[in-house]
Amino acid sequence: MVVLMSALITGLVTLAGAEGIGVGASDDQEARSVVRKALNRVASNEEQQLQIRYRSLMSREVRKFNGDGEVEESDRGDFEVFPLDGVPYERRISVNGRPLSDQELEWEAEREAEFLQALQRIRDGEVDADDDEERVIFNEELIERYVFSLEGEEVWRGRPSYAISFRPRDGDLPVRRRIDHALNKAKGKLWIDVETFEPARVQFQLIDRVRLWWGALGSIAEARGSLDRAPVLGNIWGRIQYETYTDVRV
């Protein structure tokens, strides 16, 4: 469940050399032009392999609620994000403010080994990365799922940004993998930095229930979230905050 929502919001923020864009009309094609410039920026970042050139620290908190809206379980942890065999990896270094126990260190070592094994299977051609049911593939088909509307310029974290809303297109949208069920039912808003065309923020919410494994594992009754990015080192942007809420009914 967390993976599905993480894939969804990551895909949406990635949708979000700078030339001016006229603002004022809610024109889908004008908004789409800004989105494509953001995609070009993302592609440039990937070519420079910025994600695997730096290390960072990340804090994560996961809370589970009961039917009355009370927190019944909470898990806080710190993670070291670093390149592992050429791919960003999140290694856990604390649990609820304390260091990992010996058993937890063993679990973490097993998780890391499984990560490397899965990566090797992809590189050996045993597994096709595109077959991942929850992986968002950034292509024209993804963009064509949505209607974009350029709402104007807004200042976000002290920087001028293009504010662009999006919603699913009418009619039947393609469903090839599990993540498509969520992508086809998501609406929200993007903030794209005017100067750099970096995606600065995304807010999203599901507009309809999404079934899990064709209903066998229940359904997502409600989901919403946001992801913020900002310059973290010179002109290099990184994720600074990520929040999601999911209501799962079994």
N, C-alpha and C positions, 0 to 999 in steps of 0.2 A: 504493500500500500504506500509506504513512504517513498519507495523507488518510483512508483507510478506518478505520484504527485511531483516528486523532484524532477523527473524527466519532463513532465508537462511544463512546469514553470521555467526550467532551463531552456526548453525549446522556444517558449514564447519570448523570453528576454533576448535570445539570440536573433529573433526576427527584428527586434527593434534596431580626406582631401576635400576640403569643405567649401562648397559653393553655396550661395544664398538661395533660400527657398521662399517664395512669396507666400505669406500667411494671410488668411482671411476667409477663404472659401473652404467649405467642407467637401473637398474634392477627393474622391477615392484614389484617382491616379496620382494626384499630387502627394498624398500621404504615402502611397505605394512607392513613389520615387524616393522619399526620405528613408523608408524601410530598406529599400535596396541599397542605398548608400551605407546604411548601418551594417547590412550583410557584407558589403565589401570591406568595411572596417574590421569586422570579425574575421573575415578570411585573411586579411593582412596580418592580424594578430596571430592567427594559427600558423601562417607561413613563417613568422618570426619565432614560433615556439615559445611564446612568453610564459605559458603556464609551467614549463619545465625548466625555466631559467632561474626561478626564485623559490624560496621557502617562505612559509607563513604559519601563523598560529591561528586556530579557529576554535571557538567555543560553541557548543551545541546543547540545547535543552529540549527534551521531548517530554511532553505531559499527556497523560491519558485521563479522560474524564468519564465519570459514570453517567447514568441516565438523568441524574439530578443536576448535572453540570459541575459536580465537585471533582477536584483532582484526586484520583485514587492511586496514581503512580507517576513518579517524576524521575527523570534521568538526566543529569548534567555531566558534561565531559569536555575536556580540552583535547584538541587534536593537532598534531604536527602535519602540515601539508607539504610534501616534498616530492621531487621526481624519483620514481622507482622504476628502473629499467625503461626510462624514457616516457613514463606516463605519470601524471599527478596521482598521488596516493595519500589517504588520510589515515595516519597512525594515531590511535588513541593513547593518551599519556596520563589521563586522570579520570576518576569516577566520583562524581559528587564531591569534588574538592580534595580528594585523597589520591595518592599514587595507586597504580594498579597492583593488585595482589599477585602472588606467584601464579595462581591458577589463571587469573585474568591475563597475565603476561603470556601464558601458554596459549590461551585462546586467541590473543592478538597475533601471536606468531603463526598460528594455524591459518588465520584469516589472511595474513600477508602472503603465506605460501600458496594458498588457494588463488589469490589474486594473480600471482606470477604464473601459476599453472594455466589459468584461464587465458592470460595474455599470450602465453606461448602457444596454446592451441589455436588462437586466432592467427598468429604469425605463421604457424605451420600449415594453415589452410584447413584445419580440421573443423573449424567453426567459422561461419560467415558472420562478421560483425553486424551486417545489415539484417540478419535474421532475428536480432534482439527485439522481442515483442514490445519493449518499453523504451527503445532508443528513438529519439526524435531525429529524423533525417532532414537536413536543411536543404530543401530543393524547391523548385517552382510549385510543385504540388502542395507543399505545406503553405506557402504564401497564398495560393489560390483558394484555400479553405475559407479565407476571411475577407470581410469588407472593412477597409480602413478609412478613417475619417480624421483629417488634420484639423484639430480644434484651435490651434494657435500656438503662441509661445508662452511658456511659463518658466519662472525661476525655480530651479530645484537644487537645493543645497548650495545656493549662491551662484549657480551657473544657468544661463539661458538654455532652455530645452524646448524641442518640438513636442507638443502633447498630441498623441495620436490614439484614438480609441479604435477598438477592433471588435468584431462580432462574427459569428459564423455566417457564411452565405446561406441563402434559402435553398431548399431542395435537398436531394440526396447527396451526401458527401462520401468520398471513398473511405472504406474501412478494410484495411489490409492486415493490421496488427492491433494488439490490445490498446496501445497508446492512442490510436485513432479515435476510439470511442470518446476519450476525454478531450482530445483536440477539437473534435467536431462540436463539442458542447461548451466551449470556453469563450468568454468575452472578457474584456478588460481595457487597460490603458497602458500605453508605452510613453516614456519620456526619453527622447533621444537628444544628446548633447549637440547644441548648435555648432560649436566650434570644431568638434572632433568626430561627430556622428557616432560616438560610443553610446550604446544603450545604458542609460543612467538609472532607470527604474521601470519595473513592470508590476502592475496589479492585475490579478485575474480572479475570476470566479466561474464555477460551473453554473449553467443555466438550466440544467436538467439532470436527473438521476443517471448515474453511470453504473452498469452492472459489471461485476467482477467475475471473470471466467464464466460468462454467459449466465450469471446469476447464481452459480454453484457456491460461490464464496460470499454471497451477499451483494451489496451495492453501496456506492458512495452517494449518500443523500444530499450532502452539501460539501463544498470545498472552496476555499478562497486562499489567497496568499499574495505575497509581495517579495520582490527582490531588489535590493539597492546596490548600485555600483558607483565608484568614484575614483579619482586619481589617487593612487597610493604611493607611487614613487615616480616623480617627474610626470611624464606623459603616459605612464603605464596605469591602466585601470584595473581594479579588482573588486571582487564581491565584498561588501562590508556588512550587509545585513540580509537575512533571508528568513521569512516567517510563513508558515502555512497552517491552516486549520482544516481538518477533515472529519466529517461525520459519517462513519461507516455503520451500515445496518446489516446484520447477519440474519 
